[in-house]
Amino acid sequence: MNLMGAGRLFLAVGLLAAIIAGAVFYYIMPLSPVGQPLLVDFAQAPDGGQVLVQQKFTGTLEPYEVSLYVKPAGAPQWYWFYLDHEALYWRARVIFDKESGLARILKEGRVIAELDWRTLRLKRMDVNRVVQGPQGVLVGEPLDSTSYLRFDF
């Protein structure tokens, strides 16, 4: 191999490494301490209720677990809904629609779920499923790493 060919090979390998590093940074980073909750998005309903999307880094090849937490106006606790596991880093938004009474969860620009914040019914478009109510109750606050879920509510 001549010098010109070796230079092109070196450039191609370097470019490929940069693309891979960029993809890892975009889809997995920022890494946080294992089990430490990260806020993806938070929104407040017109009636004062709150909706929060949170993810936790697992430290495994299944990098993130993603949860939806809902605290209706006046409620003493947060309710939990499963969103994803074995997930890459989430970029999502929560948008309230006053007229329909829905909170829409958008992931990378498309609606993946709709939560009726009055009845706590979650419609998942991404997996074609309806969850009739919360799947657990959070003891603590969503961004506190000492919080835990109860399923006996």
C-alpha positions as CSV (number, residue, x, y, z in Angstrom):
1,M,0.0,0.0,0.0
2,N,1.4,3.4,-0.9
3,L,1.5,6.4,1.3
4,M,-1.6,8.0,-0.4
5,G,-3.7,4.8,0.2
6,A,-2.6,4.5,3.8
7,G,-3.6,8.2,4.4
8,R,-7.1,7.6,2.9
9,L,-7.5,4.4,5.0
10,F,-6.5,6.3,8.2
11,L,-8.9,9.1,7.3
12,A,-11.8,6.6,6.7
13,V,-11.2,4.8,10.0
14,G,-11.0,8.1,11.8
15,L,-14.2,9.3,10.2
16,L,-16.0,6.1,11.1
17,A,-14.8,6.3,14.7
18,A,-16.1,9.9,14.9
19,I,-19.5,8.8,13.6
20,I,-19.7,6.0,16.1
21,A,-18.7,8.3,19.0
22,G,-21.3,10.9,17.9
23,A,-24.0,8.2,17.8
24,V,-23.1,6.9,21.2
25,F,-23.1,10.5,22.6
26,Y,-26.5,11.3,21.0
27,Y,-28.3,8.0,21.9
28,I,-26.7,7.0,25.2
29,M,-25.1,10.0,26.8
30,P,-25.2,11.9,29.0
31,L,-24.4,9.0,31.3
32,S,-25.4,9.6,34.9
33,P,-24.7,7.7,38.0
34,V,-26.5,4.3,37.9
35,G,-30.0,4.6,39.2
36,Q,-30.0,8.4,39.3
37,P,-33.2,9.8,37.8
38,L,-32.9,12.2,35.0
39,L,-35.7,14.6,34.0
40,V,-36.7,14.3,30.4
41,D,-39.6,16.7,30.5
42,F,-42.1,18.2,32.9
43,A,-45.4,20.0,32.3
44,Q,-48.2,21.4,34.4
45,A,-51.8,20.9,33.6
46,P,-54.2,23.8,33.5
47,D,-55.8,22.5,36.7
48,G,-52.5,22.3,38.5
49,G,-51.8,18.6,37.9
50,Q,-48.2,17.6,37.0
51,V,-46.8,15.2,34.4
52,L,-43.1,14.2,34.3
53,V,-41.1,11.9,32.1
54,Q,-38.1,10.5,33.8
55,Q,-35.3,8.1,32.8
56,K,-32.7,6.2,34.9
57,F,-29.4,5.0,33.6
58,T,-29.0,1.3,34.3
59,G,-25.3,0.9,33.7
60,T,-25.9,-2.1,31.5
61,L,-26.2,-2.8,27.8
62,E,-29.9,-1.8,28.2
63,P,-29.0,1.8,29.1
64,Y,-32.2,3.5,30.3
65,E,-35.5,2.7,32.0
66,V,-38.2,5.4,31.2
67,S,-41.2,6.2,33.3
68,L,-44.1,8.6,33.3
69,Y,-45.2,10.1,36.6
70,V,-48.5,11.9,37.1
71,K,-49.6,13.9,40.1
72,P,-53.2,15.1,39.7
73,A,-54.2,18.4,41.2
74,G,-54.5,18.0,44.9
75,A,-53.3,14.4,45.0
76,P,-50.9,13.5,47.8
77,Q,-48.7,11.2,45.6
78,W,-47.3,10.6,42.2
79,Y,-48.7,7.7,40.0
80,W,-46.4,5.7,37.9
81,F,-46.7,4.4,34.3
82,Y,-44.2,2.3,32.5
83,L,-42.9,3.8,29.2
84,D,-39.8,1.9,28.1
85,H,-36.8,-0.2,29.1
86,E,-33.8,-1.3,27.2
87,A,-34.0,2.2,25.9
88,L,-31.5,4.6,24.4
89,Y,-31.4,8.1,25.8
90,W,-34.9,9.7,25.4
91,R,-35.6,13.1,24.1
92,A,-39.3,13.8,24.7
93,R,-41.8,16.5,25.4
94,V,-45.1,16.6,27.3
95,I,-47.7,18.9,25.9
96,F,-51.1,19.6,27.5
97,D,-54.2,20.2,25.4
98,K,-56.8,22.0,27.5
99,E,-59.7,21.3,25.1
100,S,-59.3,17.5,24.9
101,G,-58.0,17.1,28.5
102,L,-55.0,15.1,27.2
103,A,-51.3,15.3,27.9
104,R,-49.5,14.2,24.8
105,I,-46.0,12.6,25.1
106,L,-43.9,13.2,22.1
107,K,-40.7,11.3,21.5
108,E,-38.5,12.7,18.8
109,G,-41.3,14.8,17.4
110,R,-44.1,12.2,17.2
111,V,-46.9,11.4,19.6
112,I,-46.3,8.1,21.3
113,A,-48.8,8.3,24.1
114,E,-51.8,10.3,25.3
115,L,-52.7,10.6,29.0
116,D,-56.2,11.7,30.0
117,W,-55.1,13.5,33.2
118,R,-58.6,13.5,34.7
119,T,-59.1,9.7,34.5
120,L,-55.4,8.6,34.4
121,R,-56.0,6.5,31.3
122,L,-52.9,6.2,29.1
123,K,-53.2,5.4,25.4
124,R,-49.9,4.1,24.0
125,M,-49.7,4.6,20.2
126,D,-46.2,3.3,19.9
127,V,-47.2,-0.2,21.2
128,N,-51.0,0.0,20.4
129,R,-52.1,-0.5,24.0
130,V,-54.4,1.2,26.5
131,V,-53.5,1.3,30.2
132,Q,-56.7,1.9,32.2
133,G,-54.9,3.4,35.2
134,P,-51.6,3.8,37.0
135,Q,-49.4,0.8,37.3
136,G,-47.9,1.9,40.7
137,V,-47.6,4.6,43.2
138,L,-44.3,6.4,43.9
139,V,-43.2,6.8,47.5
140,G,-41.1,9.9,47.4
141,E,-40.4,12.3,44.5
142,P,-39.7,11.3,40.9
143,L,-36.2,12.9,40.8
144,D,-35.1,11.5,44.2
145,S,-32.9,8.4,43.9
146,T,-34.2,7.1,47.2
147,S,-37.8,6.9,45.9
148,Y,-39.4,3.5,45.3
149,L,-42.6,2.1,43.7
150,R,-45.5,0.5,45.5
151,F,-47.8,-1.8,43.5
152,D,-50.3,-2.5,46.3
153,F,-52.5,0.6,46.0
